[in-house]
Amino acid sequence: MPSMALFIITLGIIIGTLTAISANHWLTAWLGLELNMISILPMITKQKHPRATEAATKYFLTQAIASALMLFSSTLNAWQTGSWNITQLDNKLSCILMIMALTMKMGAAPTHFWLPEVMQGSTLATTLLITTWQKIAPITLLYMISNHVETTITLTIGLLSILVGGWGGFNQTQIRKMMAYSSIAHLGWTMTVISITPNIAIMNIITYMTISTPFFLMLMTTSSKTLQTMTTIWIYAPITTIIMMLLLLSMAGLPPLTGFTPKLLILDNLVTHKLTLMATTMAMFSLLSLTFYLRTTYLLTSTAPPTTTQSTTLWRLTSHQNQITTTLTPVALFNITILPSLLM
């Protein structure tokens, strides 16, 4: 892709997100989301492959439906209350429709069907954007209307997302699809507490983004797309392999890594609000996600010395890629060890 085109696309994605998160009017927020969607479509179709075209088509249709539902919801609320202000979503039907539109844009269950297919048809750089940056605007809008959201709806969406995210990633061998279901599961943890304690919900999604970003960057530098190709990373990047293992365990929520902190706070808040059964069910469903995280970690460790790998090395890193991998290692290590600052 030409550098000028890439600059314009990147600028459109940034401006669209900033417009949406700083808006007070529903139409302005819709405009920002539309600009964001149109800007990322060329990045999805950058690969000259039918799979990329299919992914872009699915992404466009899903986001267009969500935008139409968002417009209908805000118009209905303005018709009933006379206000286009984002924080004054007082109509119950409008609030329900808006939640469904925003969950469809994020990729949470039950409107998650597009996310694994789109991520599988995209490059690793594009999947990084979809799982991190593209969720900022919808999450921010959901945070702004959190005081109008019914707790029962968010708890149902969150519990379903955790179940779908764990169950869907159970038998995946493609890393991009596995990370898509991981994203759905983490969105479920965010949705369960967004109407009870919105600040903890935001902390949870930010923590997931800071952990998944170096993981995706390491996948990009090693050109790993399947679980089989990940087994050969130890041969030329042993430190990177260890850091990737820790990142996976942190996403799984194992103590004392960073990913454990927001999950602990979410469960604590649910128990405080007398939702002990819900907290117990979420903890049980999260074991499904833990299974495929541990499976991936086992595949990484099974090739470590003194065990010899049985897979063929499909690539060799250039010196430039080695430098990038060396730089990413301390960055990833910092993201794993920020647990003490989160607990303060």
N, C-alpha and C positions, 0 to 999 in steps of 0.2 A: 504494500500500500504506500503511495507517495506520502512524503513527510507532511506536506501541506494539507492533504486530505485528512491524515491522522490527527493533525493539530486542530482542524475545524471540528472533527467528530468528538475529540476529547473535550474541546471547549463547549460543545453543545451538551455533552453529558454533564459537565460540571455546572453550567449555567442552569440547565433544566432542574437538577437536584436542588441547587441553591434557591431557585425561584419557588419550588414547591415547599421547601421547609421554612421559608421566610414569609409565606403568604398568609394573609388574613381573610382573603376572599376565596370561595370555592373555585371560581372560574380561573383565578390566578394559579391556584394549586393544580388544577386540571391542565392548564397550559404548560406548567413546568414538567408535569409527568409526561405529557405528549411529546415535548421537546426531547426529553430524556429517552423515550422509546424510539423516536425516529432516528436519534443519533447513534444508538447502539446497533440498529439493524445492519448497517454496512459492516460493522465489526463481526457480526455473526456470519454474514455471507462472504467473508474474506476468503475462506477456502473455496476453491472451485470444485465443489463436490455436491452431488444431489442431497447428501445428508445435511449439509449446511443450509441449503435452500429450504429443505423441509423444516429445519429448526427455526429459521427466520420466519417462515410462514406461520408456524404454530405460535411463535412468540408474538407476532404481530396480531393475529386473530384473537388470542387470549387477552392481550393488553388492550385491544380495541373494545372488546366486550366489557372488560372491567372499567374502562374509561366511560363508556356509554352508561353503565350502571351507576357510576359515580356521578355523572351529570344528572341522571334521572333522580337520584337520591337528593342531591343538593337542590335541584329545582323543586322537588316535592316539599322539602323543608322550607324553602323560601316562600312557596305558595301558602303553606300552613302557618308559618310564624312571621313572615315578612323580613327575614334576615338571611343574608348570604355569608355571615360570619362563620368561620370554621368552628369556633368554640361554642357556638349557640345551635348545636344540632339537637333541638329539643323534641322533634317529632320521632316517635319510636320506630315507625316503619322506615323512615329515612335513615335512622341510625343503624338498623339491621342491614339495610341494603348497602350502606356505606362500608360496614364491616366486611360484608361479603366481597365488595369491590376491592377493598384494600388487601384482604387475604388472597384474592386471586392475583393481584399484582405482585405480592410477595412470594406466592407459591406455597401457602399453607394449606393443609387439608381442610375441607374436602375438595378444594379447587387446586390441587397440587399436580394434576395430571400432565401439565405441560413442562414442568421444570426438569425432570430427568431426561426427557427426550431432547429438549433444547440444549441442555448442558452436554449431552453426548454428541450432538452434532456441531458443537462449537470448539474453538481452540481453548487451551488451558488458560490463556490470558483473558479470554472472553468469559469463561466460566468463573474466574476470579471476580470479575466485575459484577456478574449476575448474582453471585452469592454474597457479595459484600456491598458495593457501592449502590447497586440498584435497589437495595432494601432500605436505604436510609430514608428516602422520601416517604414511602408508605408507612414505615414505622413511626416517623415523626408525626404524620397526620393522625395516626391511630393514637399516639400519645396525647395529641391536642384534644381529641374527643373522648379520652378515656373516662372522664367523669360522667359522660352520658351513656356509656356502654353497659349493657346488662352483663352481670357477672356470669350468669348461667351460660350465655352464648360464648363468651371467651373461654370459659372452662371446658365447654364441649369441643370447641375448635382446637384448643390446646391439647386436650387428651387424645383426640383423634389424630392430630398431627404427630404426637409422640409415638402412637401405635403404628401409624402408616410409615413414618420415618424409620422406625426400627425394623418393622416387618419387610418393608420394601428393600432395604439395603442388606438383608440377610444373605441372599444368594448372589449378590452382584460380584462380578469379576472385573468390571470396568470401574476405574477409580473415579471418573467424572460422575457416573451414575451413583456410586456409593456416596460421594460427597454431596450430591443433590439430595439424597434421602437423609443424610446427616443434617443438611440445612433445614429440611422440613421438620426434623425432630427438634432442633434447637429453636426454631420458630414456635413450636408447640410449647416449649418451656416459657418462652416470652409471652405468648398469648394467655397462658393460664393466670398470669399475675398482672397483666397490663391494666386491668380495671380495679385491682386491689392495691397494688403498690407499683405505680408506673415507673418510678425511678429504678427499682430493682430490675424491671423488665428491660429498660434501656441498658443497664449495666450488663445484663446477660447477653444481649445481642452484640454489644460493643466488644465484650470479652471474646465471643465466638469469632467476630471479624478479625480481631488482633491475633488469634491463634491460627485461623484458617489461611490468612494472607501469607505468612512465611511458608506454610505447608504447600500452598499452590505454587509459590515462587520456586521452591525446591523441586517440585514436580516438573516445572518448566525447564529448569536448568539441567535436569537429568532425563528429560523427554520420556518420563514414565506415564503410561496411560492405562496399563493393566496391572493386576496383582503379580502376574508372572514376571513382567519386566522390572518390578520393584525388587525382586529377589537378587538382582545383579548389582544393586547400588553399592553394596558393601565392598565390592572388589576395588573400586576407585575412590569412594567417598565414605569411609567408615564413620567419621564424626557426623557427617550429614545424616547418615542412617540412624544413628543414636538420637539425634535431635528430632528427626521425623517420627521415631517411635514415641518420644516424649510428647510431641505435639498431638499425636493420635490418642495417647492415654489422657492428655489434658482435655481434648474434645470429648472423650468418653466420660469425664467427670470424676476421675480417680484422685483421691487425696494423696499427697499435699499439693498437687499441681493446680494451676490457676483455674481451670475449668470446673473444679469442684466447688469453688466459692459461690458463684451465682446460683447454682443448683441447691446448695445448702440453704442460702438465704430465701430462695423461693419456697422450699419445703417448710422452712421455719415460719414464713408468713402465712402459708396455707393452714398450718396447724394452729397458729395464733387466731386466725379467723374461723376456727372450728370446722375446717375442711380436711380433717385427718384422713378420711377415707379417700378423698381425691389425692392427697399427697402420697398415700401408700400405693395407690394405683399407678400414679406417675412414676414412682420409684421402681415398681415392678416392670412397667413397660420399658423403662430406660435400660433394662437388662438386655433387651433385644438389640439396641444400638451398641451396647457394650460388647456383645458377641462378635459383631463384624469388625469392631475396632481391635479387639484382642486377636482376631484371626489375622488381620493385616499386620499387627505387631509381631505375631508369631512367624509369619512369612518373612518379615525383615530379619528376625533374629535367627531363623533356622539356617541361614546361609553364613552366619558369622563364624569366624574361626573358633574351634578347629574343624567345623563342618565345612565341607566343600560343596559349592553350588552345582546343581545338575543342569542349570539353564545356560543357554548360549548368550554371550554378551552381544547385544544388538547394536551397540554404539560405542563410541569413544568420545569423551569430553575434550573439547578444545581448551587451550590455555585460558581463553577469555571466560569460558563457562566455569572452569575451575576457580577463577578469581571471584566470580559471582557467588558460587557455592560457599567459598570461604567467608565472604562478606555476610551472607545470609545466616550463617550458623550462630554468631553472637546475637543477631537480631531476634532469631527464633528463641534462643535461650533466654533472652530478656522477657519475651512474651510468656514464657512458661513460668518464670520465677517472680512474677509480680503479685503473687499471692499475699505477702505481708502487707503491701500497700492497699490491697482491696479490703483486707480485714480491719484496717484502721478506721 
